[in-house]
Amino acid sequence: MKLTKEQADYIRNKESFQEGLVGSIFSRLLKSKLKKNPQFKQAVDKADKSAKEFADSLRKLEKMGVEIPKELKQYARM
């Protein structure tokens, strides 16, 4: 079952979720399910690799004298 954005916002705004009980239970369950999923691990590895390559290419461009907007630097966590 997929949650819509409205449903997720509704759950997040509930007092029990903000208190942490439901949030901590949900996060533990989600972690255990995702740790066992090899496709998720591969997707995370690919995302990390892409983010590192993006930041490296921005650094190279900056060394070449290209002005990089600050928003793009924030996005690349530079």
N, CA, C, O and CB atoms as a CASP TS submission, in Angstrom:
PFRMAT TS
TARGET T0000
AUTHOR 0000-0000-0000
METHOD Language model
MODEL 1
PARENT N/A
ATOM      1  N   MET     1       0.841  -1.175   0.000  1.00  0.00           N
ATOM      2  CA  MET     1       0.000   0.000   0.000  1.00  0.00           C
ATOM      3  C   MET     1       0.883   1.235   0.000  1.00  0.00           C
ATOM      4  O   MET     1       1.766   1.368   0.848  1.00  0.00           O
ATOM      5  CB  MET     1      -0.955   0.000   1.210  1.00  0.00           C
ATOM      6  N   LYS     2       0.657   2.131  -0.934  1.00  0.00           N
ATOM      7  CA  LYS     2       1.402   3.372  -0.996  1.00  0.00           C
ATOM      8  C   LYS     2       0.582   4.487  -0.358  1.00  0.00           C
ATOM      9  O   LYS     2      -0.633   4.578  -0.532  1.00  0.00           O
ATOM     10  CB  LYS     2       1.766   3.722  -2.453  1.00  0.00           C
ATOM     11  N   LEU     3       1.284   5.321   0.378  1.00  0.00           N
ATOM     12  CA  LEU     3       0.632   6.478   0.974  1.00  0.00           C
ATOM     13  C   LEU     3       0.698   7.644   0.011  1.00  0.00           C
ATOM     14  O   LEU     3       1.712   7.860  -0.652  1.00  0.00           O
ATOM     15  CB  LEU     3       1.280   6.847   2.321  1.00  0.00           C
ATOM     16  N   THR     4      -0.382   8.389  -0.061  1.00  0.00           N
ATOM     17  CA  THR     4      -0.339   9.613  -0.841  1.00  0.00           C
ATOM     18  C   THR     4       0.314  10.691   0.005  1.00  0.00           C
ATOM     19  O   THR     4       0.505  10.521   1.209  1.00  0.00           O
ATOM     20  CB  THR     4      -1.761  10.042  -1.302  1.00  0.00           C
ATOM     21  N   LYS     5       0.651  11.796  -0.633  1.00  0.00           N
ATOM     22  CA  LYS     5       1.289  12.896   0.093  1.00  0.00           C
ATOM     23  C   LYS     5       0.364  13.427   1.186  1.00  0.00           C
ATOM     24  O   LYS     5       0.812  13.755   2.285  1.00  0.00           O
ATOM     25  CB  LYS     5       1.676  14.031  -0.876  1.00  0.00           C
ATOM     26  N   GLU     6      -0.907  13.507   0.879  1.00  0.00           N
ATOM     27  CA  GLU     6      -1.875  14.011   1.856  1.00  0.00           C
ATOM     28  C   GLU     6      -1.974  13.072   3.062  1.00  0.00           C
ATOM     29  O   GLU     6      -2.044  13.529   4.203  1.00  0.00           O
ATOM     30  CB  GLU     6      -3.260  14.183   1.199  1.00  0.00           C
ATOM     31  N   GLN     7      -1.982  11.761   2.808  1.00  0.00           N
ATOM     32  CA  GLN     7      -2.059  10.793   3.896  1.00  0.00           C
ATOM     33  C   GLN     7      -0.811  10.859   4.764  1.00  0.00           C
ATOM     34  O   GLN     7      -0.902  10.802   5.990  1.00  0.00           O
ATOM     35  CB  GLN     7      -2.247   9.378   3.344  1.00  0.00           C
ATOM     36  N   ALA     8       0.355  10.979   4.134  1.00  0.00           N
ATOM     37  CA  ALA     8       1.602  11.062   4.895  1.00  0.00           C
ATOM     38  C   ALA     8       1.625  12.328   5.743  1.00  0.00           C
ATOM     39  O   ALA     8       2.036  12.293   6.903  1.00  0.00           O
ATOM     40  CB  ALA     8       2.819  11.030   3.951  1.00  0.00           C
ATOM     41  N   ASP     9       1.185  13.446   5.168  1.00  0.00           N
ATOM     42  CA  ASP     9       1.136  14.698   5.937  1.00  0.00           C
ATOM     43  C   ASP     9       0.150  14.576   7.100  1.00  0.00           C
ATOM     44  O   ASP     9       0.414  15.070   8.196  1.00  0.00           O
ATOM     45  CB  ASP     9       0.738  15.883   5.024  1.00  0.00           C
ATOM     46  N   TYR    10      -0.967  13.927   6.860  1.00  0.00           N
ATOM     47  CA  TYR    10      -1.968  13.742   7.917  1.00  0.00           C
ATOM     48  C   TYR    10      -1.383  12.929   9.077  1.00  0.00           C
ATOM     49  O   TYR    10      -1.571  13.271  10.245  1.00  0.00           O
ATOM     50  CB  TYR    10      -3.227  13.038   7.352  1.00  0.00           C
ATOM     51  N   ILE    11      -0.679  11.861   8.740  1.00  0.00           N
ATOM     52  CA  ILE    11      -0.088  11.010   9.779  1.00  0.00           C
ATOM     53  C   ILE    11       0.994  11.771  10.533  1.00  0.00           C
ATOM     54  O   ILE    11       1.088  11.673  11.757  1.00  0.00           O
ATOM     55  CB  ILE    11       0.496   9.720   9.164  1.00  0.00           C
ATOM     56  N   ARG    12       1.813  12.529   9.805  1.00  0.00           N
ATOM     57  CA  ARG    12       2.890  13.283  10.459  1.00  0.00           C
ATOM     58  C   ARG    12       2.350  14.346  11.411  1.00  0.00           C
ATOM     59  O   ARG    12       3.001  14.673  12.403  1.00  0.00           O
ATOM     60  CB  ARG    12       3.779  13.940   9.411  1.00  0.00           C
ATOM     61  N   ASN    13       1.183  14.881  11.123  1.00  0.00           N
ATOM     62  CA  ASN    13       0.624  15.951  11.944  1.00  0.00           C
ATOM     63  C   ASN    13      -0.141  15.440  13.161  1.00  0.00           C
ATOM     64  O   ASN    13      -0.588  16.232  13.990  1.00  0.00           O
ATOM     65  CB  ASN    13      -0.282  16.804  11.109  1.00  0.00           C
ATOM     66  N   LYS    14      -0.290  14.145  13.270  1.00  0.00           N
ATOM     67  CA  LYS    14      -0.965  13.578  14.433  1.00  0.00           C
ATOM     68  C   LYS    14      -0.070  13.692  15.662  1.00  0.00           C
ATOM     69  O   LYS    14       1.154  13.608  15.557  1.00  0.00           O
ATOM     70  CB  LYS    14      -1.348  12.104  14.179  1.00  0.00           C
ATOM     71  N   GLU    15      -0.686  13.885  16.825  1.00  0.00           N
ATOM     72  CA  GLU    15       0.076  14.043  18.062  1.00  0.00           C
ATOM     73  C   GLU    15       0.897  12.803  18.383  1.00  0.00           C
ATOM     74  O   GLU    15       2.046  12.921  18.810  1.00  0.00           O
ATOM     75  CB  GLU    15      -0.858  14.355  19.217  1.00  0.00           C
ATOM     76  N   SER    16       0.335  11.629  18.189  1.00  0.00           N
ATOM     77  CA  SER    16       1.064  10.405  18.528  1.00  0.00           C
ATOM     78  C   SER    16       2.305  10.240  17.667  1.00  0.00           C
ATOM     79  O   SER    16       3.321   9.727  18.137  1.00  0.00           O
ATOM     80  CB  SER    16       0.161   9.189  18.371  1.00  0.00           C
ATOM     81  N   PHE    17       2.237  10.665  16.423  1.00  0.00           N
ATOM     82  CA  PHE    17       3.404  10.566  15.549  1.00  0.00           C
ATOM     83  C   PHE    17       4.471  11.554  15.986  1.00  0.00           C
ATOM     84  O   PHE    17       5.660  11.235  15.988  1.00  0.00           O
ATOM     85  CB  PHE    17       3.011  10.816  14.084  1.00  0.00           C
ATOM     86  N   GLN    18       4.045  12.750  16.354  1.00  0.00           N
ATOM     87  CA  GLN    18       4.995  13.766  16.779  1.00  0.00           C
ATOM     88  C   GLN    18       5.622  13.419  18.120  1.00  0.00           C
ATOM     89  O   GLN    18       6.756  13.814  18.394  1.00  0.00           O
ATOM     90  CB  GLN    18       4.315  15.119  16.859  1.00  0.00           C
ATOM     91  N   GLU    19       4.916  12.701  18.942  1.00  0.00           N
ATOM     92  CA  GLU    19       5.469  12.310  20.230  1.00  0.00           C
ATOM     93  C   GLU    19       6.590  11.303  20.073  1.00  0.00           C
ATOM     94  O   GLU    19       7.436  11.172  20.958  1.00  0.00           O
ATOM     95  CB  GLU    19       4.385  11.738  21.116  1.00  0.00           C
ATOM     96  N   GLY    20       6.608  10.601  18.972  1.00  0.00           N
ATOM     97  CA  GLY    20       7.722   9.725  18.698  1.00  0.00           C
ATOM     98  C   GLY    20       7.427   8.249  18.782  1.00  0.00           C
ATOM     99  O   GLY    20       8.187   7.450  18.236  1.00  0.00           O
ATOM    100  N   LEU    21       6.350   7.847  19.446  1.00  0.00           N
ATOM    101  CA  LEU    21       6.064   6.426  19.583  1.00  0.00           C
ATOM    102  C   LEU    21       5.795   5.785  18.234  1.00  0.00           C
ATOM    103  O   LEU    21       6.440   4.804  17.866  1.00  0.00           O
ATOM    104  CB  LEU    21       4.878   6.211  20.506  1.00  0.00           C
ATOM    105  N   VAL    22       4.856   6.331  17.509  1.00  0.00           N
ATOM    106  CA  VAL    22       4.515   5.768  16.205  1.00  0.00           C
ATOM    107  C   VAL    22       5.679   5.956  15.241  1.00  0.00           C
ATOM    108  O   VAL    22       5.973   5.072  14.437  1.00  0.00           O
ATOM    109  CB  VAL    22       3.233   6.421  15.642  1.00  0.00           C
ATOM    110  N   GLY    23       6.331   7.095  15.320  1.00  0.00           N
ATOM    111  CA  GLY    23       7.460   7.374  14.435  1.00  0.00           C
ATOM    112  C   GLY    23       8.603   6.412  14.636  1.00  0.00           C
ATOM    113  O   GLY    23       9.202   5.939  13.670  1.00  0.00           O
ATOM    114  N   SER    24       8.914   6.118  15.891  1.00  0.00           N
ATOM    115  CA  SER    24      10.022   5.204  16.151  1.00  0.00           C
ATOM    116  C   SER    24       9.680   3.779  15.731  1.00  0.00           C
ATOM    117  O   SER    24      10.533   3.070  15.197  1.00  0.00           O
ATOM    118  CB  SER    24      10.398   5.237  17.628  1.00  0.00           C
ATOM    119  N   ILE    25       8.450   3.357  15.965  1.00  0.00           N
ATOM    120  CA  ILE    25       8.025   2.018  15.535  1.00  0.00           C
ATOM    121  C   ILE    25       8.067   1.917  14.013  1.00  0.00           C
ATOM    122  O   ILE    25       8.563   0.940  13.453  1.00  0.00           O
ATOM    123  CB  ILE    25       6.600   1.699  16.055  1.00  0.00           C
ATOM    124  N   PHE    26       7.536   2.946  13.360  1.00  0.00           N
ATOM    125  CA  PHE    26       7.525   2.966  11.900  1.00  0.00           C
ATOM    126  C   PHE    26       8.947   2.948  11.343  1.00  0.00           C
ATOM    127  O   PHE    26       9.227   2.223  10.388  1.00  0.00           O
ATOM    128  CB  PHE    26       6.771   4.203  11.389  1.00  0.00           C
ATOM    129  N   SER    27       9.837   3.728  11.923  1.00  0.00           N
ATOM    130  CA  SER    27      11.208   3.778  11.404  1.00  0.00           C
ATOM    131  C   SER    27      11.926   2.450  11.607  1.00  0.00           C
ATOM    132  O   SER    27      12.687   2.027  10.737  1.00  0.00           O
ATOM    133  CB  SER    27      11.994   4.903  12.082  1.00  0.00           C
ATOM    134  N   ARG    28      11.699   1.788  12.734  1.00  0.00           N
ATOM    135  CA  ARG    28      12.330   0.481  12.956  1.00  0.00           C
ATOM    136  C   ARG    28      11.836  -0.548  11.948  1.00  0.00           C
ATOM    137  O   ARG    28      12.623  -1.308  11.384  1.00  0.00           O
ATOM    138  CB  ARG    28      12.054  -0.011  14.380  1.00  0.00           C
ATOM    139  N   LEU    29      10.523  -0.563  11.730  1.00  0.00           N
ATOM    140  CA  LEU    29       9.972  -1.511  10.758  1.00  0.00           C
ATOM    141  C   LEU    29      10.490  -1.228   9.351  1.00  0.00           C
ATOM    142  O   LEU    29      10.846  -2.143   8.609  1.00  0.00           O
ATOM    143  CB  LEU    29       8.441  -1.456  10.772  1.00  0.00           C
ATOM    144  N   LEU    30      10.524   0.040   9.004  1.00  0.00           N
ATOM    145  CA  LEU    30      10.991   0.409   7.677  1.00  0.00           C
ATOM    146  C   LEU    30      12.457   0.042   7.487  1.00  0.00           C
ATOM    147  O   LEU    30      12.834  -0.470   6.433  1.00  0.00           O
ATOM    148  CB  LEU    30      10.790   1.900   7.443  1.00  0.00           C
ATOM    149  N   LYS    31      13.280   0.293   8.485  1.00  0.00           N
ATOM    150  CA  LYS    31      14.698  -0.066   8.393  1.00  0.00           C
ATOM    151  C   LYS    31      14.883  -1.559   8.205  1.00  0.00           C
ATOM    152  O   LYS    31      15.677  -1.993   7.370  1.00  0.00           O
ATOM    153  CB  LYS    31      15.444   0.393   9.638  1.00  0.00           C
ATOM    154  N   SER    32      14.152  -2.343   8.978  1.00  0.00           N
ATOM    155  CA  SER    32      14.322  -3.796   8.878  1.00  0.00           C
ATOM    156  C   SER    32      13.879  -4.308   7.515  1.00  0.00           C
ATOM    157  O   SER    32      14.507  -5.212   6.963  1.00  0.00           O
ATOM    158  CB  SER    32      13.535  -4.506   9.984  1.00  0.00           C
ATOM    159  N   LYS    33      12.815  -3.750   6.969  1.00  0.00           N
ATOM    160  CA  LYS    33      12.344  -4.183   5.647  1.00  0.00           C
ATOM    161  C   LYS    33      13.328  -3.765   4.560  1.00  0.00           C
ATOM    162  O   LYS    33      13.610  -4.539   3.646  1.00  0.00           O
ATOM    163  CB  LYS    33      10.949  -3.597   5.350  1.00  0.00           C
ATOM    164  N   LEU    34      13.851  -2.545   4.657  1.00  0.00           N
ATOM    165  CA  LEU    34      14.736  -2.047   3.613  1.00  0.00           C
ATOM    166  C   LEU    34      16.117  -2.685   3.662  1.00  0.00           C
ATOM    167  O   LEU    34      16.765  -2.823   2.624  1.00  0.00           O
ATOM    168  CB  LEU    34      14.865  -0.554   3.724  1.00  0.00           C
ATOM    169  N   LYS    35      16.581  -3.076   4.847  1.00  0.00           N
ATOM    170  CA  LYS    35      17.887  -3.733   4.943  1.00  0.00           C
ATOM    171  C   LYS    35      17.891  -5.062   4.210  1.00  0.00           C
ATOM    172  O   LYS    35      18.925  -5.485   3.694  1.00  0.00           O
ATOM    173  CB  LYS    35      18.271  -3.946   6.404  1.00  0.00           C
ATOM    174  N   LYS    36      16.757  -5.714   4.161  1.00  0.00           N
ATOM    175  CA  LYS    36      16.655  -7.032   3.527  1.00  0.00           C
ATOM    176  C   LYS    36      16.420  -6.939   2.023  1.00  0.00           C
ATOM    177  O   LYS    36      16.453  -7.958   1.334  1.00  0.00           O
ATOM    178  CB  LYS    36      15.534  -7.828   4.166  1.00  0.00           C
ATOM    179  N   ASN    37      16.187  -5.750   1.508  1.00  0.00           N
ATOM    180  CA  ASN    37      15.849  -5.569   0.107  1.00  0.00           C
ATOM    181  C   ASN    37      17.113  -5.232  -0.692  1.00  0.00           C
ATOM    182  O   ASN    37      17.636  -4.125  -0.565  1.00  0.00           O
ATOM    183  CB  ASN    37      14.783  -4.459  -0.056  1.00  0.00           C
ATOM    184  N   PRO    38      17.617  -6.166  -1.517  1.00  0.00           N
ATOM    185  CA  PRO    38      18.852  -5.900  -2.266  1.00  0.00           C
ATOM    186  C   PRO    38      18.682  -4.803  -3.326  1.00  0.00           C
ATOM    187  O   PRO    38      19.634  -4.084  -3.627  1.00  0.00           O
ATOM    188  CB  PRO    38      19.330  -7.179  -2.934  1.00  0.00           C
ATOM    189  N   GLN    39      17.495  -4.674  -3.884  1.00  0.00           N
ATOM    190  CA  GLN    39      17.260  -3.633  -4.879  1.00  0.00           C
ATOM    191  C   GLN    39      17.367  -2.252  -4.247  1.00  0.00           C
ATOM    192  O   GLN    39      17.881  -1.321  -4.869  1.00  0.00           O
ATOM    193  CB  GLN    39      15.885  -3.812  -5.531  1.00  0.00           C
ATOM    194  N   PHE    40      16.890  -2.116  -3.028  1.00  0.00           N
ATOM    195  CA  PHE    40      16.989  -0.839  -2.332  1.00  0.00           C
ATOM    196  C   PHE    40      18.449  -0.504  -2.049  1.00  0.00           C
ATOM    197  O   PHE    40      18.871   0.641  -2.207  1.00  0.00           O
ATOM    198  CB  PHE    40      16.182  -0.869  -1.023  1.00  0.00           C
ATOM    199  N   LYS    41      19.213  -1.502  -1.632  1.00  0.00           N
ATOM    200  CA  LYS    41      20.634  -1.281  -1.369  1.00  0.00           C
ATOM    201  C   LYS    41      21.351  -0.818  -2.636  1.00  0.00           C
ATOM    202  O   LYS    41      22.175   0.096  -2.590  1.00  0.00           O
ATOM    203  CB  LYS    41      21.289  -2.565  -0.826  1.00  0.00           C
ATOM    204  N   GLN    42      21.038  -1.445  -3.758  1.00  0.00           N
ATOM    205  CA  GLN    42      21.655  -1.056  -5.019  1.00  0.00           C
ATOM    206  C   GLN    42      21.263   0.366  -5.399  1.00  0.00           C
ATOM    207  O   GLN    42      22.097   1.135  -5.878  1.00  0.00           O
ATOM    208  CB  GLN    42      21.259  -2.028  -6.130  1.00  0.00           C
ATOM    209  N   ALA    43      20.010   0.715  -5.188  1.00  0.00           N
ATOM    210  CA  ALA    43      19.546   2.058  -5.517  1.00  0.00           C
ATOM    211  C   ALA    43      20.245   3.102  -4.653  1.00  0.00           C
ATOM    212  O   ALA    43      20.613   4.169  -5.145  1.00  0.00           O
ATOM    213  CB  ALA    43      18.029   2.157  -5.342  1.00  0.00           C
ATOM    214  N   VAL    44      20.428   2.805  -3.382  1.00  0.00           N
ATOM    215  CA  VAL    44      21.124   3.731  -2.481  1.00  0.00           C
ATOM    216  C   VAL    44      22.576   3.876  -2.891  1.00  0.00           C
ATOM    217  O   VAL    44      23.112   4.984  -2.901  1.00  0.00           O
ATOM    218  CB  VAL    44      21.031   3.251  -1.022  1.00  0.00           C
ATOM    219  N   ASP    45      23.220   2.766  -3.229  1.00  0.00           N
ATOM    220  CA  ASP    45      24.614   2.819  -3.677  1.00  0.00           C
ATOM    221  C   ASP    45      24.755   3.659  -4.945  1.00  0.00           C
ATOM    222  O   ASP    45      25.679   4.463  -5.066  1.00  0.00           O
ATOM    223  CB  ASP    45      25.149   1.402  -3.923  1.00  0.00           C
ATOM    224  N   LYS    46      23.835   3.466  -5.885  1.00  0.00           N
ATOM    225  CA  LYS    46      23.877   4.244  -7.124  1.00  0.00           C
ATOM    226  C   LYS    46      23.656   5.734  -6.844  1.00  0.00           C
ATOM    227  O   LYS    46      24.318   6.585  -7.438  1.00  0.00           O
ATOM    228  CB  LYS    46      22.818   3.726  -8.115  1.00  0.00           C
ATOM    229  N   ALA    47      22.730   6.044  -5.947  1.00  0.00           N
ATOM    230  CA  ALA    47      22.459   7.441  -5.607  1.00  0.00           C
ATOM    231  C   ALA    47      23.670   8.083  -4.940  1.00  0.00           C
ATOM    232  O   ALA    47      24.011   9.225  -5.246  1.00  0.00           O
ATOM    233  CB  ALA    47      21.236   7.543  -4.689  1.00  0.00           C
ATOM    234  N   ASP    48      24.321   7.360  -4.034  1.00  0.00           N
ATOM    235  CA  ASP    48      25.527   7.880  -3.383  1.00  0.00           C
ATOM    236  C   ASP    48      26.639   8.126  -4.394  1.00  0.00           C
ATOM    237  O   ASP    48      27.317   9.153  -4.353  1.00  0.00           O
ATOM    238  CB  ASP    48      26.010   6.909  -2.303  1.00  0.00           C
ATOM    239  N   LYS    49      26.815   7.179  -5.294  1.00  0.00           N
ATOM    240  CA  LYS    49      27.859   7.307  -6.306  1.00  0.00           C
ATOM    241  C   LYS    49      27.571   8.502  -7.221  1.00  0.00           C
ATOM    242  O   LYS    49      28.480   9.266  -7.548  1.00  0.00           O
ATOM    243  CB  LYS    49      27.970   6.008  -7.136  1.00  0.00           C
ATOM    244  N   SER    50      26.330   8.661  -7.626  1.00  0.00           N
ATOM    245  CA  SER    50      25.958   9.775  -8.497  1.00  0.00           C
ATOM    246  C   SER    50      26.154  11.115  -7.796  1.00  0.00           C
ATOM    247  O   SER    50      26.619  12.077  -8.408  1.00  0.00           O
ATOM    248  CB  SER    50      24.506   9.630  -8.952  1.00  0.00           C
ATOM    249  N   ALA    51      25.801  11.178  -6.523  1.00  0.00           N
ATOM    250  CA  ALA    51      25.968  12.426  -5.768  1.00  0.00           C
ATOM    251  C   ALA    51      27.445  12.781  -5.646  1.00  0.00           C
ATOM    252  O   ALA    51      27.817  13.950  -5.755  1.00  0.00           O
ATOM    253  CB  ALA    51      25.331  12.305  -4.366  1.00  0.00           C
ATOM    254  N   LYS    52      28.282  11.781  -5.421  1.00  0.00           N
ATOM    255  CA  LYS    52      29.726  12.021  -5.309  1.00  0.00           C
ATOM    256  C   LYS    52      30.291  12.488  -6.647  1.00  0.00           C
ATOM    257  O   LYS    52      31.096  13.418  -6.688  1.00  0.00           O
ATOM    258  CB  LYS    52      30.460  10.742  -4.836  1.00  0.00           C
ATOM    259  N   GLU    53      29.881  11.858  -7.727  1.00  0.00           N
ATOM    260  CA  GLU    53      30.337  12.262  -9.057  1.00  0.00           C
ATOM    261  C   GLU    53      29.887  13.679  -9.382  1.00  0.00           C
ATOM    262  O   GLU    53      30.638  14.446  -9.984  1.00  0.00           O
ATOM    263  CB  GLU    53      29.819  11.291 -10.118  1.00  0.00           C
ATOM    264  N   PHE    54      28.668  14.031  -8.989  1.00  0.00           N
ATOM    265  CA  PHE    54      28.144  15.375  -9.224  1.00  0.00           C
ATOM    266  C   PHE    54      28.978  16.414  -8.482  1.00  0.00           C
ATOM    267  O   PHE    54      29.361  17.433  -9.057  1.00  0.00           O
ATOM    268  CB  PHE    54      26.671  15.465  -8.789  1.00  0.00           C
ATOM    269  N   ALA    55      29.259  16.158  -7.204  1.00  0.00           N
ATOM    270  CA  ALA    55      30.063  17.086  -6.408  1.00  0.00           C
ATOM    271  C   ALA    55      31.478  17.194  -6.976  1.00  0.00           C
ATOM    272  O   ALA    55      32.045  18.286  -7.014  1.00  0.00           O
ATOM    273  CB  ALA    55      30.113  16.633  -4.934  1.00  0.00           C
ATOM    274  N   ASP    56      32.050  16.079  -7.417  1.00  0.00           N
ATOM    275  CA  ASP    56      33.390  16.102  -8.007  1.00  0.00           C
ATOM    276  C   ASP    56      33.423  16.929  -9.284  1.00  0.00           C
ATOM    277  O   ASP    56      34.359  17.696  -9.513  1.00  0.00           O
ATOM    278  CB  ASP    56      33.866  14.680  -8.297  1.00  0.00           C
ATOM    279  N   SER    57      32.394  16.769 -10.115  1.00  0.00           N
ATOM    280  CA  SER    57      32.362  17.537 -11.362  1.00  0.00           C
ATOM    281  C   SER    57      32.177  19.029 -11.081  1.00  0.00           C
ATOM    282  O   SER    57      32.727  19.863 -11.799  1.00  0.00           O
ATOM    283  CB  SER    57      31.234  17.026 -12.278  1.00  0.00           C
ATOM    284  N   LEU    58      31.417  19.368 -10.057  1.00  0.00           N
ATOM    285  CA  LEU    58      31.279  20.781  -9.695  1.00  0.00           C
ATOM    286  C   LEU    58      32.611  21.353  -9.206  1.00  0.00           C
ATOM    287  O   LEU    58      32.958  22.490  -9.527  1.00  0.00           O
ATOM    288  CB  LEU    58      30.200  20.954  -8.611  1.00  0.00           C
ATOM    289  N   ARG    59      33.344  20.570  -8.439  1.00  0.00           N
ATOM    290  CA  ARG    59      34.665  21.023  -7.970  1.00  0.00           C
ATOM    291  C   ARG    59      35.610  21.257  -9.145  1.00  0.00           C
ATOM    292  O   ARG    59      36.350  22.241  -9.163  1.00  0.00           O
ATOM    293  CB  ARG    59      35.280  19.990  -6.999  1.00  0.00           C
ATOM    294  N   LYS    60      35.584  20.359 -10.121  1.00  0.00           N
ATOM    295  CA  LYS    60      36.434  20.517 -11.306  1.00  0.00           C
ATOM    296  C   LYS    60      36.071  21.793 -12.060  1.00  0.00           C
ATOM    297  O   LYS    60      36.944  22.553 -12.478  1.00  0.00           O
ATOM    298  CB  LYS    60      36.301  19.294 -12.237  1.00  0.00           C
ATOM    299  N   LEU    61      34.764  22.014 -12.226  1.00  0.00           N
ATOM    300  CA  LEU    61      34.312  23.219 -12.923  1.00  0.00           C
ATOM    301  C   LEU    61      34.719  24.479 -12.164  1.00  0.00           C
ATOM    302  O   LEU    61      35.085  25.489 -12.766  1.00  0.00           O
ATOM    303  CB  LEU    61      32.790  23.188 -13.111  1.00  0.00           C
ATOM    304  N   GLU    62      34.652  24.408 -10.858  1.00  0.00           N
ATOM    305  CA  GLU    62      35.017  25.558 -10.034  1.00  0.00           C
ATOM    306  C   GLU    62      36.514  25.853 -10.175  1.00  0.00           C
ATOM    307  O   GLU    62      36.916  27.015 -10.229  1.00  0.00           O
ATOM    308  CB  GLU    62      34.651  25.302  -8.550  1.00  0.00           C
ATOM    309  N   LYS    63      37.332  24.807 -10.235  1.00  0.00           N
ATOM    310  CA  LYS    63      38.778  24.994 -10.431  1.00  0.00           C
ATOM    311  C   LYS    63      39.079  25.602 -11.795  1.00  0.00           C
ATOM    312  O   LYS    63      40.056  26.334 -11.955  1.00  0.00           O
ATOM    313  CB  LYS    63      39.517  23.656 -10.284  1.00  0.00           C
ATOM    314  N   MET    64      38.231  25.294 -12.780  1.00  0.00           N
ATOM    315  CA  MET    64      38.414  25.838 -14.123  1.00  0.00           C
ATOM    316  C   MET    64      37.968  27.294 -14.210  1.00  0.00           C
ATOM    317  O   MET    64      38.188  27.953 -15.227  1.00  0.00           O
ATOM    318  CB  MET    64      37.647  25.001 -15.136  1.00  0.00           C
ATOM    319  N   GLY    65      37.345  27.794 -13.153  1.00  0.00           N
ATOM    320  CA  GLY    65      36.937  29.197 -13.139  1.00  0.00           C
ATOM    321  C   GLY    65      35.464  29.431 -13.425  1.00  0.00           C
ATOM    322  O   GLY    65      35.031  30.578 -13.537  1.00  0.00           O
ATOM    323  N   VAL    66      34.708  28.388 -13.543  1.00  0.00           N
ATOM    324  CA  VAL    66      33.269  28.519 -13.777  1.00  0.00           C
ATOM    325  C   VAL    66      32.599  28.865 -12.461  1.00  0.00           C
ATOM    326  O   VAL    66      32.851  28.230 -11.438  1.00  0.00           O
ATOM    327  CB  VAL    66      32.666  27.211 -14.382  1.00  0.00           C
ATOM    328  N   GLU    67      31.740  29.880 -12.494  1.00  0.00           N
ATOM    329  CA  GLU    67      31.041  30.286 -11.277  1.00  0.00           C
ATOM    330  C   GLU    67      29.846  29.355 -11.047  1.00  0.00           C
ATOM    331  O   GLU    67      28.970  29.223 -11.902  1.00  0.00           O
ATOM    332  CB  GLU    67      30.574  31.774 -11.373  1.00  0.00           C
ATOM    333  N   ILE    68      29.830  28.727  -9.898  1.00  0.00           N
ATOM    334  CA  ILE    68      28.765  27.790  -9.540  1.00  0.00           C
ATOM    335  C   ILE    68      27.788  28.514  -8.614  1.00  0.00           C
ATOM    336  O   ILE    68      28.209  29.090  -7.611  1.00  0.00           O
ATOM    337  CB  ILE    68      29.345  26.496  -8.854  1.00  0.00           C
ATOM    338  N   PRO    69      26.483  28.495  -8.933  1.00  0.00           N
ATOM    339  CA  PRO    69      25.502  29.146  -8.040  1.00  0.00           C
ATOM    340  C   PRO    69      25.483  28.480  -6.668  1.00  0.00           C
ATOM    341  O   PRO    69      25.692  27.274  -6.539  1.00  0.00           O
ATOM    342  CB  PRO    69      24.089  29.101  -8.662  1.00  0.00           C
ATOM    343  N   LYS    70      25.227  29.302  -5.642  1.00  0.00           N
ATOM    344  CA  LYS    70      25.267  28.783  -4.275  1.00  0.00           C
ATOM    345  C   LYS    70      24.187  27.727  -4.038  1.00  0.00           C
ATOM    346  O   LYS    70      24.386  26.819  -3.230  1.00  0.00           O
ATOM    347  CB  LYS    70      25.104  29.925  -3.275  1.00  0.00           C
ATOM    348  N   GLU    71      23.048  27.829  -4.727  1.00  0.00           N
ATOM    349  CA  GLU    71      21.990  26.826  -4.572  1.00  0.00           C
ATOM    350  C   GLU    71      22.459  25.459  -5.056  1.00  0.00           C
ATOM    351  O   GLU    71      22.140  24.427  -4.465  1.00  0.00           O
ATOM    352  CB  GLU    71      20.729  27.252  -5.338  1.00  0.00           C
ATOM    353  N   LEU    72      23.218  25.476  -6.137  1.00  0.00           N
ATOM    354  CA  LEU    72      23.735  24.220  -6.680  1.00  0.00           C
ATOM    355  C   LEU    72      24.777  23.624  -5.746  1.00  0.00           C
ATOM    356  O   LEU    72      24.853  22.404  -5.593  1.00  0.00           O
ATOM    357  CB  LEU    72      24.337  24.440  -8.076  1.00  0.00           C
ATOM    358  N   LYS    73      25.578  24.476  -5.123  1.00  0.00           N
ATOM    359  CA  LYS    73      26.561  24.003  -4.153  1.00  0.00           C
ATOM    360  C   LYS    73      25.858  23.394  -2.938  1.00  0.00           C
ATOM    361  O   LYS    73      26.289  22.367  -2.414  1.00  0.00           O
ATOM    362  CB  LYS    73      27.490  25.158  -3.716  1.00  0.00           C
ATOM    363  N   GLN    74      24.785  24.027  -2.500  1.00  0.00           N
ATOM    364  CA  GLN    74      24.029  23.485  -1.357  1.00  0.00           C
ATOM    365  C   GLN    74      23.434  22.137  -1.732  1.00  0.00           C
ATOM    366  O   GLN    74      23.433  21.210  -0.922  1.00  0.00           O
ATOM    367  CB  GLN    74      22.904  24.467  -0.911  1.00  0.00           C
ATOM    368  N   TYR    75      22.935  22.025  -2.936  1.00  0.00           N
ATOM    369  CA  TYR    75      22.345  20.771  -3.399  1.00  0.00           C
ATOM    370  C   TYR    75      23.389  19.658  -3.410  1.00  0.00           C
ATOM    371  O   TYR    75      23.095  18.505  -3.094  1.00  0.00           O
ATOM    372  CB  TYR    75      21.738  20.946  -4.802  1.00  0.00           C
ATOM    373  N   ALA    76      24.635  20.034  -3.788  1.00  0.00           N
ATOM    374  CA  ALA    76      25.716  19.053  -3.855  1.00  0.00           C
ATOM    375  C   ALA    76      26.416  18.894  -2.507  1.00  0.00           C
ATOM    376  O   ALA    76      27.363  18.116  -2.390  1.00  0.00           O
ATOM    377  CB  ALA    76      26.730  19.458  -4.923  1.00  0.00           C
ATOM    378  N   ARG    77      25.962  19.621  -1.497  1.00  0.00           N
ATOM    379  CA  ARG    77      26.543  19.594  -0.150  1.00  0.00           C
ATOM    380  C   ARG    77      28.030  19.904  -0.185  1.00  0.00           C
ATOM    381  O   ARG    77      28.851  19.179   0.376  1.00  0.00           O
ATOM    382  CB  ARG    77      26.312  18.233   0.506  1.00  0.00           C
ATOM    383  N   MET    78      28.347  20.985  -0.848  1.00  0.00           N
ATOM    384  CA  MET    78      29.741  21.430  -0.928  1.00  0.00           C
ATOM    385  C   MET    78      29.979  22.549   0.080  1.00  0.00           C
ATOM    386  O   MET    78      31.091  23.068   0.175  1.00  0.00           O
ATOM    387  CB  MET    78      30.090  21.908  -2.366  1.00  0.00           C
TER
END
